[in-house]
Amino acid sequence: MTTTRHAPAANRPAGSVQSRTPRATLPTVLTAFLGLSALSLAAWPARAGLFESIAGGTTGSPLAGLAGLVAEKGLLVLVAVVACLALFTWLRDRPGFGLLAAAGAGTVTAYATSEAVKVLVTEERPCRVIDVATVLACPAPGDWSWPSNHSTIAGALAVACLLVVPRLWPVVVPLALAVAGARVAAGVHYVHDIASGLALGVAITCLVALAVQTGAQRFTRRSTSRRSPAARRTTGR
């Protein structure tokens, strides 16, 4: 009796393992995008008052040091989480690694988009417009405010992790929100800046990841469907 042994997933030929796509995550991402966009619109008329309350209340409080630290270095924690996830998926889950790489392309696209929008809109930082003492020094002139780059990257990195391992949400979602919120508390952004940045990072990263992953799957299916001449001679087909 002959037994057919199946190769482990890591050793299967390309195309034999169906890559995951973030389609199932789209409703959640859409909900987050709409909610953050609504928050941004609602915060715009009250931007000065919100900034004075949050940034002014943080300066001189026991939370001032923490707010400054998270505002400046908080992204590094998210980067470290993504790096650990990349290593794990490379060793144990190659389709997951491919999806994470696609989300990485989305993160770069989201950041580039936020930079382009900043240059077009040229909104002044609140610390240059409103006379409030802030935890962090105000960025140099020409370093515009809307949308927040830190928040865009934070939202993008969080979504990149969630597309691959959704159960990481209790870690990455609070981290992304903390980084974004700290930018207001430290005095360098309005609330609508960070809400728009998060929405931009979430939406663009997910859409780019979906597009890249879908394109890669189609390419793989086409490649594997074309049998080589040698294979045809061997099988007689």
Contacts in CASP RR format, 6 or more apart in sequence:
PFRMAT RR
TARGET T0000
AUTHOR 0000-0000-0000
METHOD contacts of the structure
MODEL  1
MTTTRHAPAANRPAGSVQSRTPRATLPTVLTAFLGLSALSLAAWPARAGL
FESIAGGTTGSPLAGLAGLVAEKGLLVLVAVVACLALFTWLRDRPGFGLL
AAAGAGTVTAYATSEAVKVLVTEERPCRVIDVATVLACPAPGDWSWPSNH
STIAGALAVACLLVVPRLWPVVVPLALAVAGARVAAGVHYVHDIASGLAL
GVAITCLVALAVQTGAQRFTRRSTSRRSPAARRTTGR
9 17 0 8 1.000
9 94 0 8 1.000
10 94 0 8 1.000
13 224 0 8 1.000
14 220 0 8 1.000
14 223 0 8 1.000
14 224 0 8 1.000
15 220 0 8 1.000
15 221 0 8 1.000
15 223 0 8 1.000
15 224 0 8 1.000
16 224 0 8 1.000
17 94 0 8 1.000
17 95 0 8 1.000
18 95 0 8 1.000
18 217 0 8 1.000
19 95 0 8 1.000
19 96 0 8 1.000
19 98 0 8 1.000
19 99 0 8 1.000
19 213 0 8 1.000
19 216 0 8 1.000
19 217 0 8 1.000
19 220 0 8 1.000
20 95 0 8 1.000
20 96 0 8 1.000
20 99 0 8 1.000
20 164 0 8 1.000
20 213 0 8 1.000
21 99 0 8 1.000
21 210 0 8 1.000
21 213 0 8 1.000
21 214 0 8 1.000
21 217 0 8 1.000
22 29 0 8 1.000
22 99 0 8 1.000
22 103 0 8 1.000
22 163 0 8 1.000
22 206 0 8 1.000
22 209 0 8 1.000
22 210 0 8 1.000
22 213 0 8 1.000
23 210 0 8 1.000
25 159 0 8 1.000
25 162 0 8 1.000
25 163 0 8 1.000
25 166 0 8 1.000
25 206 0 8 1.000
26 206 0 8 1.000
26 210 0 8 1.000
29 159 0 8 1.000
29 202 0 8 1.000
29 203 0 8 1.000
29 206 0 8 1.000
32 198 0 8 1.000
32 199 0 8 1.000
32 202 0 8 1.000
33 199 0 8 1.000
33 202 0 8 1.000
33 203 0 8 1.000
35 199 0 8 1.000
36 195 0 8 1.000
36 196 0 8 1.000
36 197 0 8 1.000
36 198 0 8 1.000
36 199 0 8 1.000
36 202 0 8 1.000
37 195 0 8 1.000
37 196 0 8 1.000
37 199 0 8 1.000
39 191 0 8 1.000
39 192 0 8 1.000
39 195 0 8 1.000
40 191 0 8 1.000
40 192 0 8 1.000
40 195 0 8 1.000
40 196 0 8 1.000
40 199 0 8 1.000
41 192 0 8 1.000
43 50 0 8 1.000
43 190 0 8 1.000
43 191 0 8 1.000
43 192 0 8 1.000
43 195 0 8 1.000
44 192 0 8 1.000
47 126 0 8 1.000
47 190 0 8 1.000
47 191 0 8 1.000
47 192 0 8 1.000
48 126 0 8 1.000
48 129 0 8 1.000
48 130 0 8 1.000
50 184 0 8 1.000
50 190 0 8 1.000
50 191 0 8 1.000
51 126 0 8 1.000
51 130 0 8 1.000
51 132 0 8 1.000
51 184 0 8 1.000
51 187 0 8 1.000
51 190 0 8 1.000
51 191 0 8 1.000
52 130 0 8 1.000
52 132 0 8 1.000
54 184 0 8 1.000
54 185 0 8 1.000
54 187 0 8 1.000
54 191 0 8 1.000
55 126 0 8 1.000
55 127 0 8 1.000
55 132 0 8 1.000
55 134 0 8 1.000
55 135 0 8 1.000
55 184 0 8 1.000
55 185 0 8 1.000
55 186 0 8 1.000
55 187 0 8 1.000
56 132 0 8 1.000
56 133 0 8 1.000
56 134 0 8 1.000
56 187 0 8 1.000
58 64 0 8 1.000
58 67 0 8 1.000
58 135 0 8 1.000
58 185 0 8 1.000
58 186 0 8 1.000
58 187 0 8 1.000
59 132 0 8 1.000
59 133 0 8 1.000
59 134 0 8 1.000
59 135 0 8 1.000
59 187 0 8 1.000
60 133 0 8 1.000
63 185 0 8 1.000
64 135 0 8 1.000
65 135 0 8 1.000
67 135 0 8 1.000
67 182 0 8 1.000
67 185 0 8 1.000
67 186 0 8 1.000
68 135 0 8 1.000
68 136 0 8 1.000
68 182 0 8 1.000
68 185 0 8 1.000
68 186 0 8 1.000
70 178 0 8 1.000
70 179 0 8 1.000
70 182 0 8 1.000
71 135 0 8 1.000
71 136 0 8 1.000
71 150 0 8 1.000
71 179 0 8 1.000
71 181 0 8 1.000
71 182 0 8 1.000
71 183 0 8 1.000
71 185 0 8 1.000
71 186 0 8 1.000
71 188 0 8 1.000
72 136 0 8 1.000
72 186 0 8 1.000
74 175 0 8 1.000
74 178 0 8 1.000
74 179 0 8 1.000
74 182 0 8 1.000
75 150 0 8 1.000
75 153 0 8 1.000
75 154 0 8 1.000
75 157 0 8 1.000
75 179 0 8 1.000
77 175 0 8 1.000
78 153 0 8 1.000
78 154 0 8 1.000
78 157 0 8 1.000
78 158 0 8 1.000
78 172 0 8 1.000
78 175 0 8 1.000
78 176 0 8 1.000
78 179 0 8 1.000
79 157 0 8 1.000
81 157 0 8 1.000
81 161 0 8 1.000
81 168 0 8 1.000
81 171 0 8 1.000
81 172 0 8 1.000
81 175 0 8 1.000
82 100 0 8 1.000
82 157 0 8 1.000
82 160 0 8 1.000
82 161 0 8 1.000
85 100 0 8 1.000
85 161 0 8 1.000
85 164 0 8 1.000
85 165 0 8 1.000
85 168 0 8 1.000
86 97 0 8 1.000
86 100 0 8 1.000
89 96 0 8 1.000
89 97 0 8 1.000
89 98 0 8 1.000
89 100 0 8 1.000
89 164 0 8 1.000
90 97 0 8 1.000
93 164 0 8 1.000
96 164 0 8 1.000
98 213 0 8 1.000
98 216 0 8 1.000
99 163 0 8 1.000
99 164 0 8 1.000
99 209 0 8 1.000
99 213 0 8 1.000
100 160 0 8 1.000
100 161 0 8 1.000
100 163 0 8 1.000
100 164 0 8 1.000
102 208 0 8 1.000
102 209 0 8 1.000
102 212 0 8 1.000
102 213 0 8 1.000
102 216 0 8 1.000
103 156 0 8 1.000
103 159 0 8 1.000
103 160 0 8 1.000
103 163 0 8 1.000
103 164 0 8 1.000
103 205 0 8 1.000
103 206 0 8 1.000
103 208 0 8 1.000
103 209 0 8 1.000
104 156 0 8 1.000
104 160 0 8 1.000
104 205 0 8 1.000
104 209 0 8 1.000
105 208 0 8 1.000
105 209 0 8 1.000
105 212 0 8 1.000
106 156 0 8 1.000
106 160 0 8 1.000
106 204 0 8 1.000
106 205 0 8 1.000
106 207 0 8 1.000
106 208 0 8 1.000
106 209 0 8 1.000
106 212 0 8 1.000
107 153 0 8 1.000
107 156 0 8 1.000
107 157 0 8 1.000
107 160 0 8 1.000
107 201 0 8 1.000
107 205 0 8 1.000
109 204 0 8 1.000
109 205 0 8 1.000
109 208 0 8 1.000
110 152 0 8 1.000
110 153 0 8 1.000
110 156 0 8 1.000
110 200 0 8 1.000
110 201 0 8 1.000
110 204 0 8 1.000
110 205 0 8 1.000
110 208 0 8 1.000
111 149 0 8 1.000
111 152 0 8 1.000
111 153 0 8 1.000
111 156 0 8 1.000
113 152 0 8 1.000
113 200 0 8 1.000
113 204 0 8 1.000
114 147 0 8 1.000
114 148 0 8 1.000
114 149 0 8 1.000
114 152 0 8 1.000
114 197 0 8 1.000
114 200 0 8 1.000
114 201 0 8 1.000
115 149 0 8 1.000
117 146 0 8 1.000
117 147 0 8 1.000
117 200 0 8 1.000
118 144 0 8 1.000
118 145 0 8 1.000
118 146 0 8 1.000
118 147 0 8 1.000
118 149 0 8 1.000
119 144 0 8 1.000
121 144 0 8 1.000
121 146 0 8 1.000
122 142 0 8 1.000
122 144 0 8 1.000
123 144 0 8 1.000
123 145 0 8 1.000
123 146 0 8 1.000
123 193 0 8 1.000
124 144 0 8 1.000
124 145 0 8 1.000
125 138 0 8 1.000
125 139 0 8 1.000
125 143 0 8 1.000
125 144 0 8 1.000
125 145 0 8 1.000
125 188 0 8 1.000
125 189 0 8 1.000
126 132 0 8 1.000
126 145 0 8 1.000
126 187 0 8 1.000
126 188 0 8 1.000
126 189 0 8 1.000
126 190 0 8 1.000
127 134 0 8 1.000
127 138 0 8 1.000
127 139 0 8 1.000
127 187 0 8 1.000
127 188 0 8 1.000
128 138 0 8 1.000
128 141 0 8 1.000
132 187 0 8 1.000
134 186 0 8 1.000
134 187 0 8 1.000
134 188 0 8 1.000
135 185 0 8 1.000
135 186 0 8 1.000
135 187 0 8 1.000
136 186 0 8 1.000
136 187 0 8 1.000
136 188 0 8 1.000
138 187 0 8 1.000
138 188 0 8 1.000
139 188 0 8 1.000
145 188 0 8 1.000
145 189 0 8 1.000
145 190 0 8 1.000
145 193 0 8 1.000
146 190 0 8 1.000
146 192 0 8 1.000
146 193 0 8 1.000
146 196 0 8 1.000
147 193 0 8 1.000
147 194 0 8 1.000
147 196 0 8 1.000
147 197 0 8 1.000
147 200 0 8 1.000
148 180 0 8 1.000
148 183 0 8 1.000
148 189 0 8 1.000
148 193 0 8 1.000
148 194 0 8 1.000
148 196 0 8 1.000
148 197 0 8 1.000
149 197 0 8 1.000
150 179 0 8 1.000
150 180 0 8 1.000
150 183 0 8 1.000
150 189 0 8 1.000
150 194 0 8 1.000
151 176 0 8 1.000
151 179 0 8 1.000
151 180 0 8 1.000
151 181 0 8 1.000
151 183 0 8 1.000
151 189 0 8 1.000
151 193 0 8 1.000
151 194 0 8 1.000
151 195 0 8 1.000
151 196 0 8 1.000
151 197 0 8 1.000
151 198 0 8 1.000
151 201 0 8 1.000
152 197 0 8 1.000
152 198 0 8 1.000
152 200 0 8 1.000
152 201 0 8 1.000
153 201 0 8 1.000
154 175 0 8 1.000
154 176 0 8 1.000
154 179 0 8 1.000
154 180 0 8 1.000
154 198 0 8 1.000
155 176 0 8 1.000
155 180 0 8 1.000
155 197 0 8 1.000
155 198 0 8 1.000
155 201 0 8 1.000
155 202 0 8 1.000
155 205 0 8 1.000
156 201 0 8 1.000
156 202 0 8 1.000
156 204 0 8 1.000
156 205 0 8 1.000
157 172 0 8 1.000
157 176 0 8 1.000
158 172 0 8 1.000
158 173 0 8 1.000
158 175 0 8 1.000
158 176 0 8 1.000
158 202 0 8 1.000
159 201 0 8 1.000
159 202 0 8 1.000
159 205 0 8 1.000
159 206 0 8 1.000
159 209 0 8 1.000
160 205 0 8 1.000
160 209 0 8 1.000
161 168 0 8 1.000
161 171 0 8 1.000
161 172 0 8 1.000
162 168 0 8 1.000
162 169 0 8 1.000
162 172 0 8 1.000
162 173 0 8 1.000
163 206 0 8 1.000
163 209 0 8 1.000
176 198 0 8 1.000
177 198 0 8 1.000
180 194 0 8 1.000
180 195 0 8 1.000
180 197 0 8 1.000
180 198 0 8 1.000
181 194 0 8 1.000
183 189 0 8 1.000
183 193 0 8 1.000
183 194 0 8 1.000
184 190 0 8 1.000
184 191 0 8 1.000
184 193 0 8 1.000
184 194 0 8 1.000
227 235 0 8 1.000
227 237 0 8 1.000
END
